[in-house]
Amino acid sequence: MSRIFNFSAGPAALPLPVLKHAQQELLEWRAAGASVMEVSHRSADFIELADAAESNLRKLLQIPDEYEVLFLQGGATNQFALMPLNLAAEDEVIDFVVTGSWGKKAMAEAGKLRRTHLCASGAESGFNAIPKPDQWQSSADPAYIHWTPNETIGGVEFLEPPELPDTVPSVVDMSSTILSRPIDVTRYGAIYAGAQKNIGPAGLTVVIIRRDLLERSPASLPLTFSYKHQAAKDSMLNTPPTFAWYLAGLVFQWLLDLGGLEEMGRRNQAKSQLLYGAIDGSQFYSNPVEVGARSWMNVPFTLAEPQLDKVFLEQAAQAGLMALKGHRSVGGMRASIYNAVPLEAVEALVAFMHEFEKRHA
Ligand SMILES: *Cc1c(COP(=O)(O)O)cnc(C)c1O
């Protein structure tokens, strides 16, 4: 068996030590005589695992006590609906800043449930830049403002969160950038992320939410939709995705063991600089995103001759470099270089790109 270098946008690469650990105890977890998938989520062992995962995530992100951490299902897409249902009353407006496809989707879903207001959009720059926060046109009294710290498809990232008034909570979709470097959680009212990019396998969704905002959840919501109720039940209102929770816990431990998010941030910066440097240093590859908004996690690039895309992908695959095809909506290439993608993978990609350019340009 040989593992390839995996640049998949999601579900994405998982750290090899985590997979090996899981493999080693797959058949028999602790003294259970069964796998972790085959035991009750209410057993003492599982509850201990769940608590340890939460406490390690709190350590990594330095999540203060006044925030609740929820381990839910349904993906980020489900939160596009649950955030409005929990945090905005029926007569309230939600502000949206749209810097790409996921923000657009989040706003469209919220629009089915509540009034929405587009307070800024990256459309003018072809979604290749972040509109200047001092030009955002907020509504008078929004329930919250929603934005997407990293747009996974366009490769546009807020490298710093915008300065916004504290009176309006920021709700952010961090699916493709959470845990990539340190953040200041107190800048946000709520953070959500599907697990399958930087946390663990698909099926788990993490929501980090300031406790006072839980009071907004209407009592009329169905229980599984209610953040307040999920928090009261420690995310075990019903059966949680136990295996995904377990693997996420292993990923958190792996991150702590290698030095936490400061170290991860250094690694991710080095990886992304290497790749953008190779793109910018060539006449053959290009990335359209404004330099101050380039994602550390998802790097889209195009070839000077798009008719070579297919050959590029075929030869990359032969060289063990997989899942480099750009999203169907934009074409070209995209290298997703999440936490679990090592520097060696980016070095191998850059070497391949040089070779390919020499042969074809
Ligand atoms: C992948 C992704 C989503 C969709 O996540 P699901 O878990 O499939 O719902 C939403 N937002 C962002 C930023 C993403 O990267």
The ligand as an SDF file (V2000), in Angstrom:
LIG
                    3D

 15 15  0  0  0  0  0  0  0  0999 V2000
  -17.1660   22.4970    2.7970 C   0  0  0  0  0  0  0  0  0  0  0  0
  -17.7890   23.7640    3.2050 C   0  0  0  0  0  0  0  0  0  0  0  0
  -19.1690   23.8660    3.4750 C   0  0  0  0  0  0  0  0  0  0  0  0
  -20.1140   22.7030    3.3000 C   0  0  0  0  0  0  0  0  0  0  0  0
  -19.9650   21.8570    4.3450 O   0  0  0  0  0  0  0  0  0  0  0  0
  -20.9570   20.6160    4.5970 P   0  0  0  0  0  0  0  0  0  0  0  0
  -20.3970   20.0620    5.8370 O   0  0  0  0  0  0  0  0  0  0  0  0
  -20.8310   19.7360    3.3910 O   0  0  0  0  0  0  0  0  0  0  0  0
  -22.3150   21.1440    4.7510 O   0  0  0  0  0  0  0  0  0  0  0  0
  -19.6630   25.0700    3.8930 C   0  0  0  0  0  0  0  0  0  0  0  0
  -18.8670   26.1370    4.0630 N   0  0  0  0  0  0  0  0  0  0  0  0
  -17.5400   26.0920    3.8090 C   0  0  0  0  0  0  0  0  0  0  0  0
  -16.7080   27.3100    3.9980 C   0  0  0  0  0  0  0  0  0  0  0  0
  -16.9700   24.9050    3.3730 C   0  0  0  0  0  0  0  0  0  0  0  0
  -15.6470   24.8440    3.1250 O   0  0  0  0  0  0  0  0  0  0  0  0
  1  2  1  0
  2  3  1  0
  2 14  2  0
  3  4  1  0
  3 10  2  0
  4  5  1  0
  5  6  1  0
  6  7  2  0
  6  8  1  0
  6  9  1  0
 10 11  1  0
 11 12  2  0
 12 13  1  0
 12 14  1  0
 14 15  1  0
M  END
$$$$
